[in-house]
Each structure stands twice: as structure tokens, then as C-alpha cells.
Amino acid sequence: MKYVEKVFEQLKQNNPNEPEFLQAAQEILFTLAPVFEAHPEYEKAGLLERFVEPERVIEFRVPWVDDSGKVQVNRGYRVQFNSAIGPYKGGLRFHPSVNLSILKFLGLEQILKNSLTSLPIGGGKGGSNFDPKGKSDAEVMRFCQSFMTELYRHIGPDADVPAGDIGVGGREIGYLFGQYKRIKAQSENGVLTGKGLSYGGSLGRTEATGYGLLFYVQEMLRVNNMTLEGKTVCISGSGNVAIFACEKAQALGAKVVTMSDSNGFIYDPNGIQLDVVKDIKLGHRGRIKEYAEKVAGSVYTEGCRNVWQTKCDVALPCATQNEIDLDSAKALIANGVKAVGEGANMPSTLEAIDAFLKAGVLFAPAKAANAGGVATSALEMSQNSMRYSWTKEEVLSKLQGIMVNIHTACQKASEEYGFGYNLVAGANIAGFLKVADAMMAQGIV
């Protein structure tokens, strides 16, 4: 424990203005203390000091011209965190909140998430403080082309393979890939994942993160003698992850009663009509409040955080980081929540996680539960390498197997290192051990 405390104190001194990164590091590092007690050779090799320091951080300006002819300038990033088990792999996020702290927290989590998939991919993350919301397709295209004009020199199928994240969907991936191909003058399909089906994308990738979350939660419930059948589910968010988490939860017999966006949330006691949400969010990029105008009996409430005051059996936060704070966790516990599955990255604060675990709520941490997206991205990379495509059924079958195996690895590591059934500790330990072994084998690099 002293070694972990020493490394974390040094990390705080070196990164004083990066709260999200420090939060993620704290949640990970202190569950790893038993690992370092069992492996003193890790401390001698300075393994933890190297693990929490990115291998490379790239920061660059992104100039582009808006529709009025005015030059705009945003900031672009790529954090190449750890390549011990494979090329850097992680999404690009386009959102006004993007800064180095957020991307480092996401990159650190991505190392363990990618390790848990058992596929040969390292951890990275990137993005920009550009906001695609309210921009025309032409403006988004010009921004993406400018962004890729710098990023292209740092990525490649065997070096770093970005994907989508918040603000980066099929439209943005298409523009980014087109510019990469234009600059490189060759087709390297494996350089980006989340591509369209007509140019190297994988069937099942769109659904993967949301479906993967439900595969993991389903297994967590099964091990604890429960099912999703007949359960009431609250979901936050209404983007890709939330939509397909809702779809799979409904297919497994649950009743989903809430969804949200950054302005507020909808509550439908009869169960969310997903076709209406898809039309609003995927059809014309509208706001979730439109749902209440179209569906009788549903209610829209301003303030997205209030969604967690709703009574439910299962909570699936699928919006953004730190959306469930201690007060929200207490409200969920008081209302009888039985399980929480994180679909977004780090959506629960440390205090909220602690409250859930102390209350005996089953808790599926993001780095394990939302690994389905990156797992299927790696399957897309495999198909690109083979110049071959699997059927959707094959992809989703492989995904379900991966998610069940991740749960098994988390449970086994947690029990082996004395945490009992604690999937937070188990995910950190199981993910870390594979990376640690690779780093030890490759020397001091």
C-alpha cells in the first residue's frame, strides 16, 4: 500500500489541475495494492510509475472555416497511453468539455478495458473541444479534414487505431477516413473503426457498446440468481450506447422507463417507445423533450441528473462522466435498485461507487461493462486484416462470448485477491495483470 500511496501522491503533484485523471487513477490504483504485495518485482521495475504516465501526448491546433467564411480554431489531442499489448486503441471525442485531464482519464481506463477484452490492443484516447452540435455537415467535414491533416502522421493500422466516442459517429468517421486516405494515397481500412459498411465497417458495431453492456449485466445478474425479465430499468443518455442498451434490455424482457439528454429526461411508465427515440435522435438530431410531445402519458423533466430519482431495479448510466454523485446513489439505493451497469465512461463518482458496494448493490464498472464497443472495434480490425466480413450474428455471438469472459475474469481476480465478489476491484486487477506481464517482458521502455 505504501508504494501505491507514494505513486499516487507523486501523480497528484505532477498533475494538479487534472481532476478527472486523478479520480480515475485513484479508483484504479488503490485496488491494485494486493497485486504489488504479491509481486514485489513490479515495484523494483517502477511498473506503476510507468503505467500511469502516457507514452506520448500529442496536442495540436485545428483551424477550419465556418459557413460564413470565418476562421475558427480548436484544439486537438491524441493521448497514446500504453502499447504493451498492441497498437493504441481508443475513441475520439468531439465536445466542448474535452481537455487533457478528461482524455488522460479515458486513456488510462482504456488500457484496462482493452486488456480485459483479451484482444491485442493497447490504450489511447483523443479528440477536440470542437462541438459538432448545431454545425452543418459542411462545417463538420471541414473540421474533420483539418483535424486529420495533423492526426494522420501519428496513427496507422499497426500504430494507433482511433474510433468514435461522444460527438464522433458515422458521419465524422467517414470524413476522417476520407481525409486520411486522401493524404496517404492508399487504402488502410484498419486505421479507423466504426466505419460505414460500404468501406470496411463491421456489422454489429453500431449496437456493440449498448448490447455488450446488457450481455455483461445479464451475466452479473445470472451469477447472482437474477434475470432482467420483468425488471424496471432507468437509462440515462439517448445517444448510441443508450439507444442500443434500451433495445437489448427490452429484448431481454425488461421495461425501460427513462432516457435523457443534456437538457433533461423523459419518463414513460408504460415503457420507452424506442422507435420514437430513434426518430428524434438518429433521424433529425433533435432533443429528447420531443418524446413527451409525441407519446401520451410520458413526462419530460428539466435537469438530466434528476433521472436518478426514478424508482427502478436496474440503473444503466449511459451519458457522461460523474453523472451519478453520492446523492443520486443514495436516491437509487433508497428506491431499491438492485444493480447498476455503467454504459458511459466513469459515470459514477468514487463516493457513489462506495455507497453502492456498501449497500450490496451489484455494480458493473465501465471498464468492464462498456468494453463491448472496443471489443467489436477490434473484431472490425480483424476483418479488415483478413479483407473479409462476418455476419451480424457471428459478430454479436463473438461479442457475447467476450463479455461473459470479461465478467468471469473480473470475478476470478476479485476473489483471488481477497475482495470477494467486487467487480470494480476485479476489473482493475484482471486488466492490469496482463499489461503488467507484457511491460515486464519488454524491459524498461
NUPA-384504 format. One record per residue (C-alpha): residue in one letter; z, y, x. Coordinates in nm, 3 decimals, always signed. Each point is the difference from the previous one (the first is absolute). Example, Ala and Ser with C-alpha at 12.3 -4.5 7.8 and 13.67 -1.06 7.14 Angstrom:
REM NUPA-384504
+---+---------+---------+---------+
| r |       z |       y |       x |
+---+---------+---------+---------+
| A |  +0.780 |  -0.450 |  +1.230 |
| S |  -0.066 |  +0.344 |  +0.137 |
+---+---------+---------+---------+
REM end
This chain:
REM NUPA-384504
+---+---------+---------+---------+
| r |       z |       y |       x |
+---+---------+---------+---------+
| M |  +0.000 |  +0.000 |  +0.000 |
| K |  +0.074 |  +0.240 |  +0.289 |
| Y |  -0.357 |  -0.037 |  +0.127 |
| V |  -0.143 |  +0.077 |  -0.343 |
| E |  +0.232 |  +0.300 |  -0.042 |
| K |  -0.099 |  +0.133 |  +0.342 |
| V |  -0.373 |  -0.029 |  -0.075 |
| F |  +0.039 |  +0.163 |  -0.341 |
| E |  +0.201 |  +0.292 |  +0.142 |
| Q |  -0.271 |  +0.056 |  +0.259 |
| L |  -0.262 |  -0.019 |  -0.274 |
| K |  +0.182 |  +0.273 |  -0.196 |
| Q |  +0.011 |  +0.224 |  +0.308 |
| N |  -0.369 |  -0.051 |  +0.069 |
| N |  -0.114 |  +0.048 |  -0.363 |
| P |  +0.242 |  +0.253 |  -0.152 |
| N |  -0.241 |  +0.135 |  -0.262 |
| E |  -0.138 |  -0.330 |  -0.130 |
| P |  +0.235 |  -0.112 |  -0.282 |
| E |  -0.233 |  -0.257 |  -0.158 |
| F |  -0.062 |  -0.170 |  +0.334 |
| L |  +0.372 |  -0.010 |  +0.080 |
| Q |  +0.079 |  -0.138 |  -0.346 |
| A |  -0.248 |  -0.284 |  +0.044 |
| A |  +0.125 |  -0.070 |  +0.353 |
| Q |  +0.364 |  -0.007 |  -0.113 |
| E |  -0.075 |  -0.244 |  -0.283 |
| I |  -0.181 |  -0.231 |  +0.243 |
| L |  +0.204 |  +0.022 |  +0.320 |
| F |  +0.348 |  -0.076 |  -0.126 |
| T |  -0.109 |  -0.321 |  -0.171 |
| L |  -0.138 |  -0.113 |  +0.338 |
| A |  +0.339 |  +0.009 |  +0.177 |
| P |  +0.056 |  -0.380 |  -0.032 |
| V |  -0.344 |  -0.058 |  +0.152 |
| F |  +0.093 |  +0.190 |  +0.316 |
| E |  +0.333 |  -0.182 |  +0.021 |
| A |  -0.192 |  -0.330 |  -0.007 |
| H |  -0.266 |  +0.124 |  +0.245 |
| P |  +0.157 |  +0.205 |  +0.282 |
| E |  -0.330 |  -0.022 |  +0.188 |
| Y |  -0.146 |  +0.246 |  -0.254 |
| E |  +0.245 |  +0.271 |  +0.106 |
| K |  -0.071 |  -0.057 |  +0.369 |
| A |  -0.372 |  +0.045 |  -0.071 |
| G |  +0.063 |  +0.327 |  -0.186 |
| L |  -0.168 |  -0.158 |  -0.300 |
| L |  +0.153 |  +0.219 |  -0.269 |
| E |  -0.070 |  +0.324 |  +0.187 |
| R |  -0.365 |  -0.103 |  +0.025 |
| F |  -0.016 |  -0.125 |  -0.359 |
| V |  +0.103 |  +0.335 |  -0.154 |
| E |  -0.234 |  +0.208 |  +0.216 |
| P |  -0.367 |  +0.016 |  -0.112 |
| E |  -0.250 |  -0.116 |  +0.258 |
| R |  -0.214 |  +0.303 |  -0.081 |
| V |  +0.006 |  +0.301 |  -0.234 |
| I |  -0.325 |  +0.187 |  -0.063 |
| E |  +0.003 |  +0.343 |  -0.168 |
| F |  -0.307 |  +0.209 |  -0.066 |
| R |  -0.139 |  +0.286 |  -0.209 |
| V |  -0.239 |  -0.066 |  -0.286 |
| P |  -0.223 |  +0.298 |  -0.089 |
| W |  -0.215 |  -0.021 |  -0.313 |
| V |  -0.185 |  +0.231 |  -0.239 |
| D |  +0.100 |  +0.025 |  -0.368 |
| D |  -0.243 |  +0.052 |  -0.287 |
| S |  +0.034 |  +0.378 |  +0.022 |
| G |  -0.114 |  -0.008 |  +0.362 |
| K |  +0.346 |  +0.073 |  +0.143 |
| V |  +0.119 |  -0.190 |  +0.307 |
| Q |  +0.320 |  -0.200 |  -0.053 |
| V |  +0.206 |  -0.165 |  +0.274 |
| N |  +0.230 |  -0.299 |  -0.040 |
| R |  +0.191 |  -0.213 |  +0.246 |
| G |  -0.092 |  -0.362 |  +0.067 |
| Y |  +0.209 |  -0.280 |  +0.153 |
| R |  -0.015 |  -0.359 |  +0.113 |
| V |  +0.321 |  -0.173 |  +0.113 |
| Q |  -0.089 |  -0.315 |  +0.195 |
| F |  +0.345 |  -0.154 |  +0.002 |
| N |  -0.012 |  -0.358 |  +0.125 |
| S |  -0.287 |  -0.233 |  +0.095 |
| A |  +0.202 |  -0.298 |  +0.129 |
| I |  -0.141 |  -0.244 |  -0.257 |
| G |  -0.339 |  +0.155 |  -0.070 |
| P |  -0.200 |  +0.321 |  -0.051 |
| Y |  +0.183 |  +0.288 |  -0.167 |
| K |  -0.027 |  -0.033 |  -0.377 |
| G |  +0.120 |  +0.243 |  -0.265 |
| G |  -0.115 |  +0.246 |  -0.258 |
| L |  -0.107 |  +0.362 |  +0.001 |
| R |  +0.195 |  +0.233 |  -0.232 |
| F |  -0.149 |  +0.330 |  -0.123 |
| H |  +0.280 |  +0.204 |  -0.160 |
| P |  +0.157 |  +0.346 |  +0.055 |
| S |  +0.330 |  -0.164 |  +0.101 |
| V |  -0.152 |  -0.184 |  +0.296 |
| N |  +0.163 |  +0.075 |  +0.333 |
| L |  +0.086 |  -0.190 |  +0.315 |
| S |  +0.339 |  -0.116 |  -0.129 |
| I |  -0.151 |  -0.164 |  -0.308 |
| L |  -0.279 |  -0.165 |  +0.196 |
| K |  +0.241 |  -0.132 |  +0.264 |
| F |  +0.225 |  -0.148 |  -0.268 |
| L |  -0.301 |  -0.161 |  -0.164 |
| G |  -0.128 |  -0.127 |  +0.335 |
| L |  +0.335 |  -0.149 |  +0.095 |
| E |  +0.026 |  -0.181 |  -0.334 |
| Q |  -0.362 |  -0.110 |  +0.038 |
| I |  +0.078 |  -0.190 |  +0.323 |
| L |  +0.242 |  -0.229 |  -0.181 |
| K |  -0.204 |  -0.018 |  -0.321 |
| N |  -0.308 |  -0.112 |  +0.192 |
| S |  +0.200 |  -0.247 |  +0.202 |
| L |  +0.137 |  -0.157 |  -0.318 |
| T |  -0.350 |  -0.076 |  -0.127 |
| S |  -0.034 |  -0.243 |  +0.297 |
| L |  -0.345 |  +0.152 |  +0.064 |
| P |  -0.096 |  +0.145 |  +0.343 |
| I |  +0.039 |  +0.372 |  -0.072 |
| G |  +0.215 |  +0.265 |  +0.165 |
| G |  +0.151 |  +0.310 |  -0.159 |
| G |  -0.144 |  +0.349 |  -0.041 |
| K |  -0.034 |  +0.282 |  -0.251 |
| G |  -0.190 |  +0.325 |  -0.035 |
| G |  -0.115 |  +0.273 |  -0.230 |
| S |  -0.011 |  +0.370 |  -0.065 |
| N |  +0.173 |  +0.275 |  -0.197 |
| F |  -0.329 |  +0.043 |  -0.189 |
| D |  +0.041 |  -0.028 |  -0.379 |
| P |  -0.299 |  -0.166 |  -0.173 |
| K |  +0.146 |  +0.089 |  -0.341 |
| G |  -0.213 |  +0.267 |  -0.167 |
| K |  -0.272 |  -0.019 |  +0.267 |
| S |  -0.363 |  -0.070 |  -0.085 |
| D |  -0.171 |  -0.315 |  +0.129 |
| A |  -0.200 |  +0.222 |  +0.238 |
| E |  +0.317 |  +0.157 |  +0.143 |
| V |  +0.163 |  -0.340 |  +0.044 |
| M |  -0.315 |  -0.126 |  +0.174 |
| R |  -0.010 |  +0.295 |  +0.241 |
| F |  +0.368 |  -0.043 |  +0.082 |
| C |  -0.034 |  -0.375 |  +0.057 |
| Q |  -0.302 |  +0.050 |  +0.224 |
| S |  +0.187 |  +0.256 |  +0.212 |
| F |  +0.309 |  -0.223 |  +0.014 |
| M |  -0.202 |  -0.302 |  +0.116 |
| T |  -0.191 |  +0.207 |  +0.257 |
| E |  +0.323 |  +0.007 |  +0.201 |
| L |  +0.161 |  -0.326 |  -0.113 |
| Y |  -0.301 |  -0.221 |  +0.084 |
| R |  +0.070 |  +0.014 |  +0.374 |
| H |  +0.344 |  -0.156 |  -0.049 |
| I |  -0.081 |  -0.290 |  -0.236 |
| G |  -0.212 |  -0.317 |  -0.010 |
| P |  +0.003 |  -0.358 |  -0.140 |
| D |  +0.197 |  -0.126 |  +0.301 |
| A |  +0.199 |  +0.318 |  +0.070 |
| D |  +0.125 |  +0.168 |  -0.318 |
| V |  -0.102 |  -0.073 |  -0.359 |
| P |  +0.104 |  +0.266 |  -0.255 |
| A |  +0.003 |  -0.050 |  -0.377 |
| G |  +0.091 |  +0.205 |  -0.307 |
| D |  +0.336 |  +0.130 |  -0.116 |
| I |  +0.112 |  +0.288 |  -0.225 |
| G |  -0.298 |  +0.232 |  -0.051 |
| V |  -0.243 |  -0.237 |  +0.169 |
| G |  -0.182 |  -0.231 |  -0.238 |
| G |  -0.348 |  -0.148 |  -0.021 |
| R |  -0.170 |  +0.341 |  -0.004 |
| E |  +0.170 |  +0.116 |  +0.319 |
| I |  -0.044 |  -0.333 |  +0.180 |
| G |  -0.371 |  +0.013 |  -0.079 |
| Y |  -0.041 |  +0.350 |  +0.145 |
| L |  +0.207 |  -0.091 |  +0.308 |
| F |  -0.197 |  -0.319 |  +0.062 |
| G |  -0.333 |  +0.176 |  -0.045 |
| Q |  +0.089 |  +0.261 |  +0.262 |
| Y |  +0.133 |  -0.264 |  +0.243 |
| K |  -0.326 |  -0.196 |  -0.030 |
| R |  -0.203 |  +0.319 |  +0.041 |
| I |  +0.179 |  +0.095 |  +0.324 |
| K |  +0.009 |  -0.349 |  +0.149 |
| A |  -0.361 |  -0.081 |  -0.103 |
| Q |  +0.100 |  -0.358 |  -0.070 |
| S |  +0.159 |  -0.194 |  -0.284 |
| E |  +0.358 |  -0.104 |  +0.077 |
| N |  +0.119 |  -0.108 |  -0.342 |
| G |  +0.340 |  -0.105 |  +0.128 |
| V |  +0.102 |  +0.352 |  +0.107 |
| L |  +0.135 |  +0.097 |  -0.344 |
| T |  +0.135 |  -0.206 |  -0.287 |
| G |  +0.007 |  +0.077 |  -0.369 |
| K |  -0.378 |  +0.041 |  +0.010 |
| G |  -0.231 |  -0.031 |  -0.300 |
| L |  -0.131 |  -0.346 |  -0.080 |
| S |  -0.356 |  +0.105 |  +0.079 |
| Y |  +0.079 |  +0.074 |  +0.365 |
| G |  +0.254 |  -0.254 |  +0.122 |
| G |  +0.298 |  +0.034 |  -0.234 |
| S |  +0.203 |  -0.295 |  -0.126 |
| L |  +0.035 |  -0.119 |  -0.355 |
| G |  +0.364 |  +0.029 |  -0.104 |
| R |  +0.082 |  +0.286 |  +0.240 |
| T |  +0.035 |  +0.256 |  -0.279 |
| E |  +0.264 |  -0.209 |  -0.177 |
| A |  +0.166 |  -0.132 |  +0.315 |
| T |  +0.306 |  +0.223 |  +0.048 |
| G |  +0.102 |  -0.002 |  -0.366 |
| Y |  -0.069 |  -0.370 |  -0.046 |
| G |  +0.170 |  -0.083 |  +0.331 |
| L |  +0.313 |  +0.186 |  -0.112 |
| L |  +0.017 |  -0.214 |  -0.313 |
| F |  -0.065 |  -0.322 |  +0.193 |
| Y |  +0.297 |  +0.087 |  +0.224 |
| V |  +0.229 |  +0.105 |  -0.287 |
| Q |  -0.100 |  -0.312 |  -0.195 |
| E |  +0.104 |  -0.218 |  +0.296 |
| M |  +0.326 |  +0.196 |  +0.046 |
| L |  +0.085 |  -0.055 |  -0.366 |
| R |  -0.101 |  -0.368 |  +0.012 |
| V |  +0.234 |  -0.070 |  +0.293 |
| N |  +0.277 |  +0.161 |  -0.206 |
| N |  -0.081 |  -0.199 |  -0.315 |
| M |  -0.171 |  +0.284 |  -0.189 |
| T |  -0.351 |  +0.085 |  -0.113 |
| L |  -0.186 |  +0.314 |  -0.104 |
| E |  -0.073 |  -0.146 |  -0.344 |
| G |  +0.150 |  +0.227 |  -0.265 |
| K |  +0.145 |  +0.249 |  +0.250 |
| T |  -0.020 |  +0.376 |  -0.054 |
| V |  -0.151 |  +0.172 |  +0.304 |
| C |  +0.004 |  +0.365 |  +0.109 |
| I |  -0.277 |  +0.106 |  +0.236 |
| S |  -0.030 |  +0.339 |  +0.170 |
| G |  -0.333 |  +0.138 |  +0.111 |
| S |  -0.342 |  -0.039 |  -0.160 |
| G |  -0.219 |  -0.044 |  +0.305 |
| N |  -0.160 |  -0.316 |  +0.130 |
| V |  +0.325 |  -0.186 |  +0.077 |
| A |  +0.169 |  +0.088 |  -0.329 |
| I |  -0.305 |  -0.082 |  -0.214 |
| F |  -0.049 |  -0.348 |  +0.142 |
| A |  +0.373 |  -0.071 |  +0.016 |
| C |  +0.002 |  +0.076 |  -0.373 |
| E |  -0.303 |  -0.222 |  -0.058 |
| K |  +0.153 |  -0.300 |  +0.178 |
| A |  +0.348 |  +0.053 |  -0.152 |
| Q |  -0.154 |  -0.004 |  -0.347 |
| A |  -0.200 |  -0.312 |  +0.087 |
| L |  +0.326 |  -0.170 |  +0.102 |
| G |  +0.155 |  +0.075 |  -0.339 |
| A |  +0.200 |  +0.316 |  +0.074 |
| K |  +0.002 |  +0.315 |  -0.213 |
| V |  -0.067 |  +0.312 |  +0.209 |
| V |  +0.140 |  +0.310 |  -0.172 |
| T |  -0.042 |  +0.287 |  +0.251 |
| M |  -0.247 |  +0.152 |  +0.245 |
| S |  +0.004 |  +0.343 |  +0.166 |
| D |  -0.173 |  +0.256 |  +0.216 |
| S |  +0.127 |  +0.297 |  +0.200 |
| N |  +0.056 |  +0.207 |  -0.316 |
| G |  +0.186 |  -0.242 |  -0.226 |
| F |  +0.007 |  -0.344 |  -0.161 |
| I |  -0.102 |  -0.179 |  -0.316 |
| Y |  +0.215 |  -0.243 |  -0.197 |
| D |  -0.166 |  -0.240 |  -0.243 |
| P |  +0.254 |  -0.230 |  -0.172 |
| N |  -0.286 |  -0.221 |  -0.120 |
| G |  -0.128 |  -0.060 |  +0.351 |
| I |  -0.243 |  +0.205 |  +0.208 |
| Q |  -0.363 |  -0.017 |  -0.112 |
| L |  -0.153 |  -0.035 |  +0.343 |
| D |  -0.357 |  +0.067 |  -0.108 |
| V |  +0.108 |  +0.351 |  -0.103 |
| V |  +0.170 |  +0.061 |  +0.337 |
| K |  -0.306 |  -0.127 |  +0.187 |
| D |  -0.224 |  +0.233 |  -0.197 |
| I |  +0.225 |  +0.297 |  +0.079 |
| K |  +0.062 |  -0.075 |  +0.368 |
| L |  -0.308 |  -0.190 |  +0.111 |
| G |  -0.247 |  +0.141 |  -0.249 |
| H |  +0.049 |  +0.375 |  +0.037 |
| R |  +0.300 |  +0.048 |  +0.234 |
| G |  +0.210 |  +0.149 |  -0.278 |
| R |  +0.377 |  +0.046 |  -0.041 |
| I |  +0.224 |  -0.268 |  -0.146 |
| K |  +0.120 |  +0.230 |  -0.283 |
| E |  -0.338 |  -0.061 |  -0.167 |
| Y |  +0.126 |  -0.350 |  -0.085 |
| A |  +0.256 |  +0.138 |  -0.246 |
| E |  -0.274 |  +0.199 |  -0.171 |
| K |  -0.208 |  -0.315 |  -0.049 |
| V |  +0.256 |  -0.272 |  -0.079 |
| A |  +0.224 |  +0.030 |  -0.306 |
| G |  +0.367 |  -0.072 |  +0.058 |
| S |  -0.006 |  +0.080 |  +0.371 |
| V |  +0.194 |  +0.289 |  +0.154 |
| Y |  -0.075 |  +0.221 |  +0.298 |
| T |  +0.290 |  +0.151 |  +0.200 |
| E |  -0.029 |  +0.265 |  +0.271 |
| G |  +0.153 |  -0.100 |  +0.333 |
| C |  -0.112 |  -0.327 |  +0.156 |
| R |  +0.342 |  -0.090 |  +0.148 |
| N |  +0.144 |  -0.033 |  -0.354 |
| V |  -0.202 |  -0.317 |  -0.046 |
| W |  +0.290 |  -0.195 |  +0.153 |
| Q |  +0.232 |  +0.094 |  -0.285 |
| T |  -0.200 |  -0.244 |  -0.216 |
| K |  +0.164 |  -0.334 |  -0.080 |
| C |  -0.184 |  -0.294 |  +0.160 |
| D |  +0.043 |  -0.346 |  +0.151 |
| V |  -0.235 |  +0.059 |  +0.293 |
| A |  -0.079 |  +0.329 |  +0.176 |
| L |  -0.318 |  +0.035 |  +0.205 |
| P |  -0.015 |  +0.336 |  +0.186 |
| C |  -0.368 |  +0.048 |  +0.085 |
| A |  -0.026 |  +0.377 |  +0.055 |
| T |  +0.131 |  +0.141 |  +0.328 |
| Q |  +0.285 |  +0.000 |  +0.253 |
| N |  +0.361 |  +0.068 |  -0.104 |
| E |  -0.074 |  +0.012 |  -0.372 |
| I |  +0.309 |  -0.211 |  -0.076 |
| D |  +0.309 |  +0.182 |  +0.124 |
| L |  +0.363 |  -0.108 |  -0.046 |
| D |  +0.029 |  +0.155 |  -0.347 |
| S |  -0.318 |  -0.176 |  -0.113 |
| A |  +0.127 |  -0.329 |  +0.141 |
| K |  +0.332 |  +0.040 |  -0.182 |
| A |  -0.185 |  +0.068 |  -0.325 |
| L |  -0.213 |  -0.312 |  +0.042 |
| I |  +0.306 |  -0.212 |  +0.082 |
| A |  +0.192 |  +0.139 |  -0.299 |
| N |  -0.296 |  -0.088 |  -0.223 |
| G |  +0.004 |  -0.361 |  +0.119 |
| V |  -0.292 |  -0.019 |  +0.242 |
| K |  -0.030 |  -0.348 |  +0.148 |
| A |  -0.266 |  +0.052 |  +0.266 |
| V |  -0.173 |  +0.280 |  +0.190 |
| G |  -0.335 |  -0.049 |  +0.175 |
| E |  -0.130 |  +0.278 |  +0.223 |
| G |  -0.371 |  +0.060 |  -0.048 |
| A |  -0.006 |  +0.336 |  +0.181 |
| N |  +0.105 |  +0.051 |  +0.362 |
| M |  +0.376 |  +0.062 |  +0.035 |
| P |  +0.045 |  +0.114 |  -0.364 |
| S |  +0.378 |  -0.059 |  +0.010 |
| T |  +0.246 |  +0.199 |  +0.210 |
| L |  +0.243 |  -0.184 |  +0.226 |
| E |  +0.284 |  +0.082 |  -0.242 |
| A |  -0.199 |  -0.139 |  -0.292 |
| I |  -0.078 |  -0.325 |  +0.183 |
| D |  +0.366 |  -0.042 |  +0.091 |
| A |  +0.100 |  +0.052 |  -0.365 |
| F |  -0.251 |  -0.260 |  -0.122 |
| L |  +0.116 |  -0.259 |  +0.253 |
| K |  +0.369 |  +0.059 |  -0.074 |
| A |  -0.067 |  -0.034 |  -0.373 |
| G |  -0.175 |  -0.334 |  +0.051 |
| V |  -0.341 |  +0.133 |  -0.108 |
| L |  -0.288 |  -0.201 |  +0.145 |
| F |  -0.182 |  +0.239 |  +0.233 |
| A |  -0.349 |  -0.048 |  +0.143 |
| P |  -0.057 |  +0.251 |  +0.285 |
| A |  -0.336 |  +0.172 |  +0.038 |
| K |  -0.089 |  -0.138 |  +0.341 |
| A |  -0.003 |  -0.347 |  -0.158 |
| A |  -0.075 |  +0.062 |  -0.366 |
| N |  -0.296 |  +0.237 |  +0.040 |
| A |  -0.160 |  -0.185 |  +0.292 |
| G |  -0.270 |  -0.137 |  -0.231 |
| G |  -0.227 |  +0.298 |  +0.063 |
| V |  -0.007 |  -0.031 |  +0.376 |
| A |  -0.013 |  -0.379 |  -0.022 |
| T |  -0.318 |  +0.022 |  -0.205 |
| S |  -0.133 |  +0.266 |  +0.235 |
| A |  +0.040 |  -0.253 |  +0.279 |
| L |  -0.183 |  -0.254 |  -0.216 |
| E |  -0.276 |  +0.261 |  -0.038 |
| M |  -0.012 |  +0.028 |  +0.380 |
| S |  -0.036 |  -0.378 |  +0.022 |
| Q |  -0.289 |  +0.001 |  -0.245 |
| N |  -0.168 |  +0.284 |  +0.192 |
| S |  +0.033 |  -0.197 |  +0.324 |
| M |  -0.158 |  -0.304 |  -0.164 |
| R |  -0.262 |  +0.208 |  -0.184 |
| Y |  +0.107 |  -0.191 |  -0.306 |
| S |  +0.173 |  +0.065 |  -0.333 |
| W |  +0.261 |  -0.206 |  -0.183 |
| T |  +0.023 |  -0.005 |  -0.379 |
| K |  +0.267 |  +0.208 |  -0.169 |
| E |  +0.185 |  -0.319 |  -0.094 |
| E |  +0.004 |  -0.111 |  +0.365 |
| V |  +0.129 |  +0.337 |  +0.119 |
| L |  +0.277 |  +0.023 |  -0.260 |
| S |  +0.100 |  -0.361 |  +0.064 |
| K |  +0.033 |  +0.074 |  +0.372 |
| L |  +0.194 |  +0.318 |  -0.088 |
| Q |  +0.246 |  -0.186 |  -0.220 |
| G |  +0.059 |  -0.254 |  +0.276 |
| I |  +0.063 |  +0.279 |  +0.250 |
| M |  +0.250 |  +0.178 |  -0.228 |
| V |  +0.192 |  -0.322 |  -0.073 |
| N |  +0.011 |  -0.074 |  +0.374 |
| I |  +0.128 |  +0.353 |  +0.071 |
| H |  +0.285 |  -0.053 |  -0.246 |
| T |  +0.082 |  -0.335 |  +0.160 |
| A |  +0.004 |  +0.156 |  +0.348 |
| C |  +0.226 |  +0.285 |  -0.118 |
| Q |  +0.244 |  -0.239 |  -0.169 |
| K |  +0.011 |  -0.234 |  +0.299 |
| A |  +0.058 |  +0.279 |  +0.257 |
| S |  +0.269 |  +0.163 |  -0.212 |
| E |  +0.194 |  -0.323 |  -0.040 |
| E |  -0.047 |  -0.101 |  +0.365 |
| Y |  +0.148 |  +0.329 |  +0.127 |
| G |  +0.298 |  +0.003 |  -0.235 |
| F |  -0.111 |  +0.240 |  -0.274 |
| G |  -0.019 |  -0.255 |  -0.281 |
| Y |  -0.274 |  +0.076 |  -0.253 |
| N |  -0.085 |  +0.353 |  +0.116 |
| L |  -0.373 |  +0.064 |  +0.002 |
| V |  +0.039 |  +0.342 |  +0.163 |
| A |  +0.160 |  -0.149 |  +0.311 |
| G |  -0.224 |  -0.304 |  -0.018 |
| A |  -0.322 |  +0.205 |  -0.008 |
| N |  +0.109 |  +0.208 |  +0.298 |
| I |  +0.106 |  -0.300 |  +0.206 |
| A |  -0.293 |  -0.229 |  -0.082 |
| G |  -0.252 |  +0.278 |  +0.063 |
| F |  +0.169 |  +0.113 |  +0.320 |
| L |  +0.035 |  -0.341 |  +0.165 |
| K |  -0.375 |  -0.064 |  +0.009 |
| V |  -0.068 |  +0.343 |  +0.149 |
| A |  +0.287 |  -0.038 |  +0.248 |
| D |  -0.130 |  -0.334 |  +0.127 |
| A |  -0.347 |  +0.150 |  +0.050 |
| M |  +0.138 |  +0.305 |  +0.181 |
| M |  +0.211 |  -0.217 |  +0.230 |
| A |  -0.299 |  -0.219 |  +0.085 |
| Q |  -0.220 |  +0.300 |  +0.086 |
| G |  +0.234 |  +0.166 |  +0.247 |
| I |  +0.123 |  +0.357 |  +0.025 |
| V |  -0.285 |  +0.186 |  -0.170 |
+---+---------+---------+---------+
REM end
